[in-house]
Amino acid sequence: MSEQQYQNEQKVVVTDIRMPFWSMVMFMVKWVFASIPALIILSIIMGIIMAIFTTLFGTLMGFHGFFQQGPTF
């Protein structure tokens, strides 16, 4: 953006939004449904990261062979 365009911009402060109650409720419900795929993707990414850390540092914490043991009863 050139300096000439930057100087011609005006700043705006929003002080109020008039929106009917049920319209706002529907907006928030749609927002929740839109966030579900993002949470799924984030949980998959975090699972992969945790699997990598467990693989790399699990032997240092004493988890080596922890899951390969048979029943101990």
C-alpha positions in Angstrom: 0.0 0.0 0.0 1.5 3.3 -1.0 1.9 6.1 1.6 -0.6 8.3 -0.2 -3.4 5.7 0.2 -2.4 5.1 3.8 -2.7 8.8 4.7 -6.2 9.0 3.1 -7.6 6.2 5.3 -10.0 7.0 8.1 -10.2 5.1 11.4 -13.6 3.9 12.5 -14.8 2.8 16.0 -17.9 0.6 16.2 -19.9 1.5 19.3 -23.2 -0.5 18.8 -24.5 -3.3 16.7 -28.3 -3.5 16.4 -29.3 -7.1 15.7 -32.5 -9.0 16.6 -32.0 -11.5 19.4 -33.0 -14.6 17.4 -30.8 -13.6 14.6 -27.9 -13.3 17.0 -28.8 -16.8 18.4 -28.8 -18.3 14.9 -25.4 -16.6 14.2 -23.9 -18.1 17.3 -25.3 -21.6 16.6 -23.8 -21.4 13.1 -20.5 -20.2 14.6 -20.4 -23.3 16.9 -21.1 -25.7 14.0 -18.4 -24.0 12.0 -15.8 -24.5 14.8 -16.4 -28.3 15.0 -14.2 -29.1 12.0 -11.5 -26.8 13.2 -11.5 -28.5 16.6 -11.3 -31.9 14.9 -8.3 -30.8 12.8 -6.6 -29.3 15.9 -7.1 -32.5 17.9 -5.6 -34.6 15.2 -2.6 -32.3 14.9 -2.1 -32.3 18.7 -2.4 -36.2 18.7 0.3 -36.4 16.1 2.6 -34.0 18.1 2.0 -35.9 21.3 2.7 -39.3 19.6 6.0 -37.8 18.3 7.0 -36.5 21.8 6.0 -39.8 23.4 8.1 -41.7 20.9 11.1 -39.5 21.3 11.1 -38.9 25.1 9.0 -41.9 26.4 12.1 -43.9 27.1 13.5 -41.1 29.2 10.4 -41.1 31.4 10.3 -44.8 31.9 7.5 -45.7 29.5 9.8 -48.1 27.6 8.0 -51.5 27.5 5.1 -50.2 29.6 2.4 -50.9 27.0 3.9 -54.3 25.8 3.6 -56.1 29.1 1.0 -58.7 29.6 -1.5 -58.8 32.4 0.1 -58.6 35.9 -2.5 -60.2 38.0 
